[in-house]
Amino acid sequence: MLISLIMRCFQHPVAAGAALWIAAVTCGQSVYAAGTNELREQVRATERAFAKTMADRDIGAFESFLAPDTVFMSGARASRGPKEVLAEWRPLFSGPAPFSWEPQNVEVIGSGNLAMSSGPVRDASGKRVGTFNSVWRREKNGKWRIVLDNGCPACDCGAVPK
């Protein structure tokens, strides 16, 4: 139907240009939306795989998700680079998993190169004890690596004032 409309519009140059512009914008939006949804699901799957490293007690796999310039916040302290992050997290990988996390919200910026994931952090009993916030960067090979990570304690904040 769109093609027949465009073909009819070619009889008038201004209408043909407008029809082509509308088709390009409409198709571009569909491709963008599909691409964004696909990237969002890639990040969600990556975050789940990252969380599984804690459940599996596999610090080597954990390290594979860290970007070379990663920064993890712990309160007011920043651990910079995989070496510092691993030093901070290594004790958490001994014994049973002290917590778990799962992505609840995932968003990707328009360029498709950065994404944010956030969601609940639960203690070993399953009680929600915080919220994580992670920023992921898509590398040239398509792999997502974490560049920023920060958590905050759970709160009972009540209703948001209007």
Backbone as ProteinMPNN parsed JSONL, in Angstrom:
{"seq_chain_A": "MLISLIMRCFQHPVAAGAALWIAAVTCGQSVYAAGTNELREQVRATERAFAKTMADRDIGAFESFLAPDTVFMSGARASRGPKEVLAEWRPLFSGPAPFSWEPQNVEVIGSGNLAMSSGPVRDASGKRVGTFNSVWRREKNGKWRIVLDNGCPACDCGAVPK", "coords_chain_A": {"N_chain_A": [[0.816, -1.182, 0.0], [1.914, 1.274, 0.824], [3.87, 1.525, -1.115], [2.364, 1.765, -3.471], [1.172, 4.216, -2.964], [3.42, 5.887, -2.932], [4.232, 5.554, -5.586], [2.071, 6.734, -6.958], [2.427, 9.304, -6.079], [4.746, 10.065, -7.349], [4.022, 11.354, -9.607], [3.823, 13.948, -8.958], [6.357, 16.045, -8.043], [6.833, 17.33, -5.48], [5.039, 16.029, -3.788], [6.019, 13.445, -4.089], [8.529, 13.643, -2.877], [7.746, 14.25, -0.25], [6.331, 11.912, 0.369], [8.378, 9.987, 0.234], [10.01, 10.932, 2.304], [8.31, 10.592, 4.526], [8.057, 7.797, 4.448], [10.721, 7.044, 4.919], [11.189, 8.108, 7.489], [9.234, 6.757, 8.974], [9.961, 4.044, 8.575], [12.541, 4.156, 9.624], [12.024, 4.726, 12.316], [10.775, 2.351, 13.091], [12.836, 0.485, 12.714], [14.694, 1.548, 14.52], [13.274, 1.282, 16.961], [12.986, -1.519, 17.062], [15.682, -2.231, 17.113], [16.504, -1.021, 19.507], [14.954, -2.419, 21.381], [16.015, -4.985, 21.027], [18.681, -4.543, 21.82], [18.218, -3.786, 24.463], [17.302, -6.198, 25.509], [19.603, -7.708, 25.182], [21.282, -6.481, 27.058], [19.832, -6.99, 29.39], [20.03, -9.807, 29.476], [22.794, -10.002, 29.717], [23.206, -8.765, 32.209], [21.87, -10.605, 33.839], [23.508, -12.855, 33.442], [25.831, -11.86, 34.548], [25.027, -11.566, 37.232], [24.674, -14.253, 37.786], [27.26, -15.131, 38.106], [27.85, -14.602, 40.736], [26.046, -16.284, 42.073], [27.036, -18.714, 41.167], [29.492, -18.647, 42.311], [31.813, -17.789, 40.995], [34.435, -16.062, 40.503], [36.212, -15.518, 38.449], [34.612, -15.557, 36.144], [33.004, -13.404, 36.85], [34.889, -11.324, 36.692], [35.228, -11.232, 33.923], [33.203, -9.646, 32.965], [33.865, -7.066, 33.521], [34.806, -3.831, 32.465], [37.922, -2.437, 31.295], [38.228, 0.109, 32.396], [36.452, 0.226, 34.475], [34.362, 1.361, 37.196], [33.43, 0.866, 40.454], [31.185, 1.735, 42.913], [31.123, 1.947, 46.42], [29.446, 2.914, 48.924], [30.873, 5.934, 49.751], [33.231, 5.355, 48.609], [35.274, 4.632, 45.799], [36.1, 1.975, 43.674], [38.489, 1.485, 41.307], [39.008, 0.177, 38.145], [39.541, -3.276, 37.132], [41.329, -4.673, 38.897], [41.203, -3.358, 41.449], [38.426, -3.567, 41.894], [38.082, -6.354, 41.999], [39.63, -6.926, 44.263], [38.06, -5.761, 46.22], [35.662, -7.223, 45.955], [36.356, -9.939, 46.132], [36.242, -11.218, 48.777], [33.479, -11.566, 48.953], [32.953, -13.72, 47.422], [33.619, -15.995, 48.777], [32.45, -18.759, 50.607], [28.847, -19.172, 51.102], [26.656, -17.497, 48.754], [26.25, -14.13, 49.518], [24.34, -12.367, 48.663], [21.983, -11.585, 46.016], [21.063, -10.442, 42.733], [18.902, -8.93, 40.286], [17.976, -7.809, 37.019], [15.617, -5.257, 36.696], [14.806, -2.894, 35.479], [15.818, -1.717, 32.338], [17.537, 0.345, 30.149], [18.561, 1.732, 27.031], [20.744, 3.982, 25.42], [20.252, 6.212, 22.576], [22.362, 5.865, 20.668], [23.037, 3.277, 21.053], [25.239, 2.382, 22.415], [25.602, 2.645, 25.156], [24.128, 1.573, 28.206], [21.761, 1.325, 30.901], [21.127, -0.563, 33.765], [18.992, -1.613, 36.37], [17.777, -2.763, 39.547], [16.365, -4.991, 42.055], [18.273, -5.909, 44.966], [18.875, -8.75, 46.82], [19.117, -10.325, 50.016], [20.621, -13.375, 51.336], [18.405, -14.74, 52.302], [16.409, -13.908, 50.689], [15.207, -11.486, 51.147], [14.598, -8.159, 50.215], [17.227, -5.919, 50.098], [18.379, -3.789, 48.954], [19.071, -1.726, 46.037], [20.462, -2.058, 42.863], [22.449, -0.245, 40.503], [23.622, -0.152, 37.338], [25.889, 0.702, 34.736], [26.399, -0.041, 31.418], [28.64, -0.645, 28.717], [28.743, -1.033, 25.249], [31.033, -2.846, 23.481], [33.328, -2.779, 20.641], [33.292, -5.349, 19.6], [30.749, -6.098, 20.155], [30.181, -7.08, 22.652], [28.845, -6.532, 25.886], [30.088, -4.648, 28.565], [30.563, -3.873, 31.988], [30.771, -0.57, 33.167], [30.237, 1.289, 35.153], [29.122, 0.956, 38.476], [26.803, 1.009, 41.083], [25.237, 0.823, 44.186], [22.352, 1.11, 46.295], [20.89, 1.339, 49.551], [17.897, -0.45, 50.452], [14.752, 1.16, 50.744], [11.872, 2.291, 52.527], [10.111, 4.257, 51.132], [7.607, 5.288, 50.821], [4.723, 6.906, 49.356], [5.223, 8.847, 46.436], [5.361, 12.318, 46.536], [2.983, 14.494, 44.953]], "CA_chain_A": [[0.0, 0.0, 0.0], [2.806, 2.429, 0.886], [4.557, 1.631, -2.405], [1.434, 2.321, -4.47], [1.027, 5.642, -2.639], [4.629, 6.556, -3.401], [4.211, 5.552, -7.049], [1.111, 7.761, -7.392], [2.968, 10.618, -5.745], [5.824, 10.435, -8.265], [3.478, 12.224, -10.639], [4.022, 15.314, -8.48], [7.653, 15.975, -7.348], [6.774, 17.704, -4.063], [4.346, 14.936, -3.104], [6.919, 12.288, -4.093], [9.528, 13.9, -1.835], [7.093, 14.122, 1.053], [6.022, 10.5, 0.597], [9.634, 9.3, 0.531], [10.441, 11.366, 3.626], [7.44, 9.906, 5.5], [8.419, 6.378, 4.451], [12.035, 6.909, 5.557], [11.043, 8.364, 8.922], [8.444, 5.663, 9.557], [10.791, 2.831, 8.594], [13.641, 4.402, 10.545], [11.538, 4.584, 13.686], [10.538, 0.936, 13.35], [14.134, -0.157, 12.858], [15.273, 2.03, 15.777], [12.558, 0.653, 18.078], [13.351, -2.94, 17.101], [17.08, -2.297, 17.538], [16.579, -0.676, 20.922], [14.408, -3.546, 22.141], [16.987, -6.072, 20.963], [19.81, -4.171, 22.682], [17.744, -3.828, 25.842], [17.273, -7.609, 25.918], [20.996, -8.136, 25.31], [21.778, -5.985, 28.342], [19.129, -7.747, 30.438], [20.65, -11.14, 29.523], [24.155, -9.822, 30.227], [23.102, -8.511, 33.66], [21.52, -11.882, 34.48], [24.706, -13.694, 33.42], [26.738, -11.255, 35.526], [24.516, -11.951, 38.56], [24.88, -15.698, 37.942], [28.625, -15.377, 38.57], [27.795, -14.608, 42.204], [25.361, -17.522, 42.474], [27.925, -19.833, 40.852], [30.724, -18.445, 43.075], [32.84, -17.815, 39.954], [35.001, -14.711, 40.416], [36.821, -15.379, 37.128], [33.526, -15.159, 35.24], [32.66, -12.045, 37.282], [35.898, -10.422, 36.124], [35.081, -11.125, 32.467], [32.19, -8.63, 32.655], [34.377, -5.749, 33.896], [35.559, -3.05, 31.486], [39.227, -2.054, 31.849], [38.103, 1.378, 33.122], [35.272, 0.121, 35.33], [34.352, 2.0, 38.517], [32.382, 0.369, 41.34], [31.019, 2.555, 44.11], [30.698, 1.292, 47.645], [29.304, 4.092, 49.774], [31.583, 7.071, 49.151], [34.506, 4.85, 48.093], [35.264, 4.112, 44.436], [37.127, 1.021, 43.252], [38.741, 1.787, 39.898], [39.672, -0.874, 37.39], [39.257, -4.643, 37.584], [42.163, -5.107, 40.02], [40.609, -2.841, 42.695], [37.078, -4.134, 42.066], [38.24, -7.742, 42.443], [40.112, -6.911, 45.652], [36.901, -5.41, 47.048], [34.613, -8.229, 45.835], [36.841, -11.305, 46.361], [35.669, -11.821, 49.995], [32.068, -11.892, 48.75], [32.876, -14.97, 46.674], [33.934, -17.144, 49.627], [31.253, -19.182, 51.334], [27.585, -19.04, 50.361], [26.395, -16.171, 48.172], [25.634, -13.264, 50.52], [23.221, -11.628, 48.057], [21.733, -11.804, 44.591], [20.407, -9.294, 42.102], [18.284, -9.205, 38.984], [17.582, -6.574, 36.351], [14.192, -4.937, 36.63], [14.705, -1.843, 34.475], [16.959, -1.616, 31.431], [17.377, 1.347, 29.092], [19.713, 1.891, 26.143], [20.712, 5.294, 24.775], [19.994, 6.177, 21.143], [23.492, 5.363, 19.883], [23.153, 1.841, 21.28], [26.551, 2.056, 22.984], [25.542, 2.662, 26.617], [22.852, 1.14, 28.765], [21.674, 1.296, 32.345], [20.245, -1.579, 34.329], [18.79, -1.471, 37.812], [16.819, -3.717, 40.078], [16.505, -5.327, 43.467], [19.333, -6.73, 45.554], [18.255, -9.537, 47.889], [20.055, -11.073, 50.859], [20.571, -14.829, 51.154], [17.065, -15.241, 52.619], [15.469, -13.415, 49.675], [14.681, -10.179, 51.526], [15.177, -7.056, 49.47], [18.08, -5.109, 50.961], [18.932, -2.666, 48.21], [18.843, -1.58, 44.606], [21.706, -1.828, 42.139], [22.412, 0.573, 39.296], [24.816, -0.456, 36.558], [25.998, 1.271, 33.399], [27.084, -0.979, 30.534], [29.11, -0.095, 27.446], [28.88, -2.058, 24.21], [32.337, -2.741, 22.853], [33.343, -2.957, 19.189], [32.955, -6.737, 19.275], [29.34, -6.308, 20.505], [30.038, -7.542, 24.043], [28.551, -5.505, 26.892], [30.916, -4.694, 29.779], [30.119, -2.913, 32.999], [31.71, 0.531, 33.366], [29.896, 1.936, 36.423], [28.194, 0.189, 39.313], [26.522, 1.644, 42.37], [24.045, 0.317, 44.836], [21.836, 1.921, 47.404], [20.077, 0.514, 50.454], [16.447, -0.451, 50.254], [14.072, 2.105, 51.621], [10.416, 2.316, 52.493], [9.992, 5.684, 50.876], [6.209, 5.711, 50.777], [4.226, 7.457, 48.102], [5.925, 10.004, 45.906], [4.456, 13.466, 46.564], [2.624, 15.044, 43.634]], "C_chain_A": [[0.87, 1.26, 0.0], [3.503, 2.628, -0.459], [3.617, 2.209, -3.452], [1.202, 3.806, -4.228], [2.228, 6.424, -3.155], [4.62, 6.64, -4.926], [3.236, 6.606, -7.577], [1.676, 9.153, -7.153], [4.092, 11.043, -6.679], [5.327, 11.31, -9.404], [3.626, 13.681, -10.248], [5.296, 15.323, -7.631], [7.605, 16.315, -5.866], [6.113, 16.586, -3.261], [5.245, 13.704, -3.03], [7.973, 12.446, -2.993], [8.941, 13.73, -0.45], [6.81, 12.663, 1.381], [7.279, 9.717, 0.941], [10.142, 9.667, 1.924], [9.634, 10.648, 4.703], [7.819, 8.435, 5.597], [9.748, 6.173, 5.177], [11.939, 7.092, 7.065], [10.304, 7.216, 9.59], [9.27, 4.391, 9.649], [11.94, 2.99, 9.576], [13.218, 4.239, 11.985], [11.304, 3.125, 14.032], [11.842, 0.2, 13.57], [14.77, 0.251, 14.184], [14.611, 1.334, 16.956], [12.938, -0.821, 18.193], [14.779, -3.096, 17.593], [17.227, -2.015, 19.018], [16.054, -1.82, 21.779], [15.388, -4.713, 22.162], [18.182, -5.776, 21.869], [19.427, -4.224, 24.152], [17.743, -5.273, 26.35], [18.68, -8.19, 26.024], [21.557, -7.724, 26.674], [21.126, -6.749, 29.493], [19.763, -9.139, 30.595], [22.069, -11.059, 30.08], [24.138, -9.596, 31.731], [22.768, -9.802, 34.397], [22.73, -12.814, 34.533], [25.733, -13.183, 34.427], [26.312, -11.649, 36.941], [24.744, -13.44, 38.833], [26.3, -16.013, 38.408], [28.689, -15.41, 40.092], [27.153, -15.906, 42.689], [26.26, -18.739, 42.258], [29.252, -19.768, 41.598], [31.936, -18.439, 42.155], [33.409, -16.41, 39.732], [35.703, -14.474, 39.076], [35.782, -14.947, 36.094], [33.069, -13.741, 35.571], [33.6, -11.04, 36.629], [35.699, -10.213, 34.624], [34.046, -10.085, 32.047], [32.696, -7.203, 32.909], [35.137, -5.096, 32.748], [36.904, -2.678, 32.111], [39.166, -0.78, 32.699], [36.894, 1.398, 34.064], [35.467, 0.85, 36.667], [33.162, 1.436, 39.283], [32.364, 1.248, 42.58], [30.568, 1.671, 45.266], [30.631, 2.384, 48.702], [29.972, 5.259, 49.072], [32.9, 6.638, 48.515], [34.335, 4.287, 46.688], [36.417, 3.133, 44.247], [37.271, 1.202, 41.75], [39.547, 0.681, 39.238], [39.406, -2.245, 37.972], [40.066, -5.081, 38.804], [41.575, -4.642, 41.358], [39.233, -3.433, 42.955], [37.189, -5.562, 42.584], [38.735, -7.818, 43.882], [38.952, -6.646, 46.618], [35.872, -6.547, 47.092], [35.064, -9.651, 46.168], [36.264, -11.93, 47.641], [34.197, -12.229, 49.835], [31.872, -13.215, 48.007], [33.307, -16.183, 47.495], [32.699, -17.48, 50.446], [30.008, -19.026, 50.481], [27.403, -17.611, 49.832], [25.683, -15.297, 49.195], [24.438, -12.481, 49.987], [23.084, -12.027, 46.595], [21.083, -10.542, 44.038], [19.833, -9.718, 40.762], [17.853, -7.892, 38.344], [16.067, -6.414, 36.32], [13.952, -3.907, 35.529], [15.982, -1.818, 33.647], [16.622, -0.577, 30.374], [18.68, 1.477, 28.33], [19.616, 3.262, 25.502], [20.605, 5.121, 23.263], [21.123, 5.621, 20.299], [23.643, 3.848, 20.016], [24.458, 1.418, 21.93], [26.582, 2.035, 24.499], [24.158, 2.238, 27.067], [22.929, 1.207, 30.279], [20.732, 0.174, 32.747], [20.143, -1.323, 35.826], [17.754, -2.49, 38.259], [17.125, -4.051, 41.521], [17.746, -6.156, 43.783], [18.68, -7.431, 46.737], [19.333, -10.256, 48.703], [19.843, -12.564, 50.642], [19.195, -15.413, 51.449], [16.017, -14.78, 51.609], [14.872, -12.058, 49.991], [15.382, -9.083, 50.722], [15.95, -6.144, 50.427], [18.666, -3.902, 50.226], [18.503, -2.662, 46.763], [20.198, -1.35, 43.948], [21.436, -0.95, 40.929], [23.718, 0.329, 38.564], [24.746, 0.229, 35.205], [26.896, 0.345, 32.591], [27.492, -0.258, 29.257], [29.265, -1.254, 26.457], [30.203, -1.823, 23.487], [32.248, -3.022, 21.359], [32.971, -4.366, 18.766], [31.502, -7.087, 19.633], [29.114, -6.759, 21.934], [29.785, -6.349, 24.959], [29.449, -5.726, 28.092], [30.475, -3.578, 30.715], [31.199, -1.843, 33.204], [31.461, 1.262, 34.686], [28.907, 1.073, 37.179], [28.044, 0.909, 40.642], [25.247, 1.036, 42.922], [23.567, 1.293, 45.889], [20.972, 1.028, 48.27], [18.605, 0.595, 50.092], [15.838, 0.588, 51.183], [12.569, 1.9, 51.506], [10.05, 3.786, 52.357], [8.549, 6.19, 50.852], [5.849, 6.268, 49.418], [5.038, 8.686, 47.71], [4.958, 11.189, 45.923], [4.196, 14.005, 45.163], [2.901, 16.511, 43.567]], "O_chain_A": [[0.595, 2.206, -0.739], [3.705, 3.761, -0.894], [4.027, 3.06, -4.243], [1.052, 4.574, -5.179], [2.074, 7.494, -3.744], [4.961, 7.677, -5.495], [3.546, 7.3, -8.546], [1.431, 10.072, -7.935], [4.376, 12.234, -6.804], [6.127, 11.943, -10.094], [3.564, 14.562, -11.106], [5.325, 14.671, -6.587], [8.269, 15.656, -5.066], [6.578, 16.239, -2.176], [5.239, 12.994, -2.025], [8.269, 11.496, -2.268], [9.566, 13.133, 0.426], [7.015, 12.219, 2.511], [7.258, 8.874, 1.838], [10.647, 8.807, 2.646], [10.197, 10.153, 5.679], [7.896, 7.882, 6.695], [9.887, 5.235, 5.961], [12.532, 6.33, 7.829], [10.707, 6.754, 10.658], [9.278, 3.73, 10.687], [12.276, 2.045, 10.289], [13.958, 3.679, 12.794], [11.601, 2.7, 15.148], [11.959, -0.61, 14.489], [15.322, -0.589, 14.894], [15.297, 0.848, 17.855], [13.182, -1.318, 19.293], [15.068, -3.983, 18.396], [17.987, -2.692, 19.71], [16.655, -2.153, 22.801], [15.57, -5.357, 23.196], [18.642, -6.653, 22.6], [20.218, -4.656, 24.99], [18.138, -5.537, 27.486], [18.93, -9.063, 26.854], [22.217, -8.511, 27.353], [21.797, -7.112, 30.46], [20.003, -9.592, 31.715], [22.499, -11.939, 30.826], [24.956, -10.165, 32.454], [23.323, -10.067, 35.464], [22.957, -13.484, 35.54], [26.418, -13.97, 35.08], [27.153, -12.025, 37.758], [24.98, -13.838, 39.974], [26.528, -17.047, 39.036], [29.482, -16.153, 40.67], [27.659, -16.548, 43.609], [26.252, -19.677, 43.055], [30.048, -20.705, 41.537], [32.971, -19.016, 42.487], [32.925, -15.664, 38.882], [35.776, -13.334, 38.617], [36.047, -14.075, 35.267], [32.778, -12.96, 34.665], [33.159, -10.029, 36.081], [35.973, -9.128, 34.11], [34.018, -9.684, 30.884], [32.024, -6.237, 32.547], [36.002, -5.718, 32.131], [37.014, -2.61, 33.335], [39.967, -0.611, 33.619], [36.381, 2.464, 34.404], [36.577, 0.941, 37.19], [32.023, 1.516, 38.822], [33.394, 1.475, 43.214], [29.743, 0.772, 45.103], [31.645, 2.737, 49.304], [29.667, 5.542, 47.913], [33.611, 7.465, 47.943], [33.381, 3.56, 46.412], [37.559, 3.419, 44.609], [36.296, 1.088, 41.007], [40.619, 0.301, 39.708], [39.087, -2.377, 39.154], [39.542, -5.793, 39.661], [41.46, -5.434, 42.294], [38.9, -3.766, 44.093], [36.47, -5.943, 43.508], [38.302, -8.686, 44.64], [38.881, -7.238, 47.695], [35.278, -6.807, 48.139], [34.22, -10.497, 46.463], [35.831, -13.082, 47.596], [33.731, -13.142, 50.517], [30.769, -13.76, 47.968], [33.355, -17.293, 46.965], [31.992, -16.59, 50.918], [30.098, -18.777, 49.278], [27.93, -16.652, 50.396], [24.622, -15.673, 49.693], [23.617, -11.989, 50.762], [23.939, -12.703, 46.024], [20.616, -9.687, 44.791], [20.23, -10.731, 40.186], [17.416, -6.972, 39.035], [15.338, -7.338, 35.958], [13.012, -4.032, 34.744], [17.086, -1.89, 34.185], [15.546, -0.615, 29.776], [19.764, 1.35, 28.899], [18.535, 3.675, 25.082], [20.835, 4.034, 22.733], [20.86, 4.959, 19.296], [24.297, 3.21, 19.191], [24.759, 0.226, 21.995], [27.502, 1.461, 25.083], [23.155, 2.505, 26.404], [24.009, 1.154, 30.866], [19.674, -0.013, 32.145], [21.097, -0.872, 36.46], [16.969, -3.005, 37.462], [18.023, -3.474, 42.134], [18.198, -6.978, 42.986], [18.015, -6.797, 47.557], [20.327, -10.732, 48.155], [18.987, -12.968, 49.855], [18.844, -16.465, 50.914], [14.866, -15.213, 51.667], [14.107, -11.522, 49.19], [16.604, -9.087, 50.575], [15.41, -5.663, 51.423], [19.37, -3.089, 50.825], [17.69, -3.476, 46.324], [20.992, -0.538, 44.423], [20.324, -0.923, 40.401], [24.796, 0.574, 39.106], [23.677, 0.326, 34.601], [27.998, -0.008, 33.013], [26.783, 0.626, 28.775], [29.831, -2.299, 26.776], [30.455, -0.742, 22.955], [31.205, -3.455, 20.868], [32.397, -4.563, 17.695], [31.07, -8.224, 19.442], [27.971, -6.816, 22.389], [30.417, -5.301, 24.831], [29.568, -6.846, 28.588], [30.072, -2.497, 30.286], [32.375, -2.156, 33.389], [32.399, 1.802, 35.273], [27.97, 0.526, 36.597], [29.021, 1.356, 41.244], [24.297, 0.774, 42.184], [24.299, 2.187, 46.313], [20.384, 0.064, 47.779], [18.138, 1.573, 49.508], [16.354, 0.853, 52.268], [12.072, 1.394, 50.5], [9.725, 4.46, 53.334], [8.313, 7.399, 50.86], [6.593, 6.112, 48.45], [5.477, 9.458, 48.562], [3.854, 11.088, 45.387], [5.073, 13.977, 44.299], [2.66, 17.139, 42.536]]}, "name": "protein", "num_of_chains": 1, "seq": "MLISLIMRCFQHPVAAGAALWIAAVTCGQSVYAAGTNELREQVRATERAFAKTMADRDIGAFESFLAPDTVFMSGARASRGPKEVLAEWRPLFSGPAPFSWEPQNVEVIGSGNLAMSSGPVRDASGKRVGTFNSVWRREKNGKWRIVLDNGCPACDCGAVPK"}
